[in-house]
Amino acid sequence: MPPLKTRNTYPIPILTYHQIAEAPPKGTPHRSLCVSPATFRKQMAFLALMGYQGLSMTALQPYLRGERTGKVVGITLDDGYLNNLVHAAPVLRHYGYSSTCYVVSQLLGKTNVWDQESGIPESALMDAAQLREWVAGGQEVGAHTRHHVHLRQLVANKAREEIALCKSDLEDLLGAAVDHFCYPYGEYEAGHAAMVVEAGYLTATTTQRSRCVEADSFTELPRVPVARRTTRFALWLKLATEYEDRRRR
């Protein structure tokens, strides 16, 4: 049975990205979630300059379990946007980094329809072939439910289906294990964390802000958000100081 709590001696940041694309016009809701390709490239270069190794959630496991030590950072991208493949994958490959992209399994090849009511512009999601290309390029796929749902708004059986069947959908598609989950909108309750374990995932990430410290739950891992205007100095603060840890709720 995998450990329930992290055992890392030093804080480990897990970065959160969404779209790697130019931002929509001013006034567009949540435009800060779009990090331009040029900015992403500079951020990855800055990680390399600082001596960090960017890792997927699977590659990060020995460090979170306390089995290895090193200057590492997790890299995650939420939702499975096509622009992740187009703009992020080549940069990650250039620096020898791996990452985990959390995918909505029943919306492959479609768009971020869950954002329509918020006024966020449509953006293409990777289809099955593109997702396989992402994996063939050395990156990892994680699960983000089947339909990007609000788990708290679902009855238990429906929530369990969204969590568990997303894993089987993606494993059938890719022919490989999908061991990592991310709660859509960062919304979950204790029962959902139990469903994650029941479904066979090794980790689940949240929108709780902080670096991962010793004794964090593997089903409630905090992350460090990276936004459109995150400067290199701000990124350093997030990675190397308690800046994000103080924002833990």
N, C-alpha and C positions, 0 to 999 in steps of 0.2 A: 504494500500500500504506500503511495507517495506521501511525503510529509505534508502536514496540514499548515505548518507555519514556516516562514522563511528563516534562514539561519545565517544570513550574510553578516559579517562583522562590520562592514562599511556600507553607508547608504549607496543604493544603486538607482539611478534615474531611468525611468522608462518614458521615452518621448512619445507624445501623441501628435500625429498629423492627420489632416483630412485631405483636402484637395491640394495638389501641387499644380497650380495654375494661376494665371493672372487674375487679380481680384475683379469682381463685377463693379459697376459704377457706384459712386458714393451714395449712401442712403440704402443700399441693398442690405437686408438683414444678414447678419453673421458673415459679412465679407471678410472678417478677420481670419476665418477658417481657411482661406485661400492663401497659401504661401507660394510666391512666384517661383518658377523654375530657377531663376538666377539666385534668389535668396536661399532656396534649398541647397543649391550647389555650394554657396558660400558657407552655409551652416555645416554641411558635411565636411568641407575642407577645414573648417575651424575645429571640428571634433578631431580630425586627424592631426592637426597642428598641436592640439592639447594632449595627444597621445591616447585618445579613447578608441576602443574597438566597438563598432556598432553591431549589435547582435539581434537576431530574431528571438522570440520567446523560448523556442526550444534550445537554442544555443546559450541562452541566458540561464537556463535551469541550474547547471552546476554551481554558478555563482550565487544564485538565490538560495540554494541548499547549503551553502557554506563549504562545498567540496573543492572549489577553486577560488582564487582571488586574482584580481587584476583590475585595470582601469577600463571598465566596460559600461556601455549604455544600451538599453533596449530601444529599438526603433519600431514603432507601431503606426499603422495608417488605418483609419476607420472608414468603412463603407464599401471599399472596392472600386474606386473610381478609375476609369480608363486613363486619366491623366497621371495616375500613380505609375502605371506601366510605361507611359510615354516619357515622362519627365523625371520620375524618381529612380526607376530601375537602372537606367544607364549610369547615373551618378553613384548609386549604391554599389554597383558592380565595379566601377572605377576605383573605389576606395576599399574594395574587398569586404564590404559590409553586408550583413543579412538583415532582414526585417520581417515583420509579420503584418499582413494586410487582412483585416477582419472583414469578411464578405457576407452579404445578405443572399442566401442561397437560392431563393425563388425569384430574385430580381436580376439575375445575370443577363447582361446584354440589354438591360432596360435603363431607367434613370432613377434618380433619387426622389421618387414619388412621395415619400414620407415628408419631404420638405415643402410641398406645394402650399399647404395652408400657412406656412410661415413666410411665404414670399421669396424663398431662396430659389434662384434660377435652376432650371434643369441641367444636369450634367450626366454624361454617359457613364455607365458602369461597365466593367469588364465582362465580356461574355465567356463562355466555357473555353474556347480556344485561347483567348487572351489570358485567362487565368492559368491555363497550362503553360503558356509562355512565361508568365510571371514566375512560376515555380521552376521551370527549366533554366531560368536566369539566376537561380540561387536564392530566391526569396521564398517566403513561407505564407501559407494561407491559414487564417483562423476563422472562427465562426462568429456571426453577429446576428443570430436568429434568422428565420426563414423570410420574414417580411419587415424587418426593422420595427418591431412593435414596442409599445409601452408595456413591459411585463407586469407592472403593478395594476394595469387595467384589465388583465386577463384572468379568467378563472384558472385554477391550478392545472387542470389537464391541458388546456390550451397553451399555457406558459411552458409546460413540460414538453409539449410537441415542438414549439418554436425553438427551444434549446436543444433538445435531443435530435430532432430530425434534421436540423441544420448540419449537424455533425455528419450524419449518415449521407445526406445529400452530397456534401462536398467530398467525403471519402469515396463515395461511388464514382464521382466525377473524376477525381484525381488519382484514384488508386493508391492512396497513401493516407496515413493517419492524420487527423485534424485534432490536435490536442489542446487547443487554446481558444478561449471564448472571451467576448467583450460584451458587456451589458449595453444595449442601445440607450442613448440619452443618459447613461450612467445610472439608470433607475433599476433598483432591485430591492428585494427583502431577503431575510434569512432563508426563507423557503426556496427562493430562486438559487441562492448559493448552494443549497443542498441538492437541487436539481442538476446543477452543473457537475457536482461530484458524481451523482447517480448516472449521468450521461457518459461519464468516463473522461471528462476533460481534466487536464493537469493544472490549468490556471484559468482565472478569469480576471480581466482588468476592468477598472472603474474610471470615473471622471474625478474621483477624489484626488486632490492635489497634494503631492508629496513625492519625495524619493522613497524607494522601498527600504525599509529598515528591518532589523532583526525582529522576528515574531509577528510580521504582517501575515495575514491569511492569504494562502495561495488562491483563494476564490474571491478575494477582495483587494487585489493589488492596486495601489495608487499609481498615478502617472503624472507626468510633467507636460503641460500643454505648450505647444509651439504655435505661435500665431503669425499673421502677416507682418507685423511690425516688431517681431522679436529680434533685437539687435544681437551682435556677437557678445557685447557686454552683458546683456540680459540673459543670453544663453549660458554664459559662464556662471552668472549668479544662480541660475536654475540648477546647473549641474554640480557645482563645486561648493555651494554654501547652503545654509538652512533657509534660503529665500522661499522655496516651495514648501518645505516642511512646516513652516509657520502657518501655511494656508490649509493645513489638514483640519477638517471639520470633526 
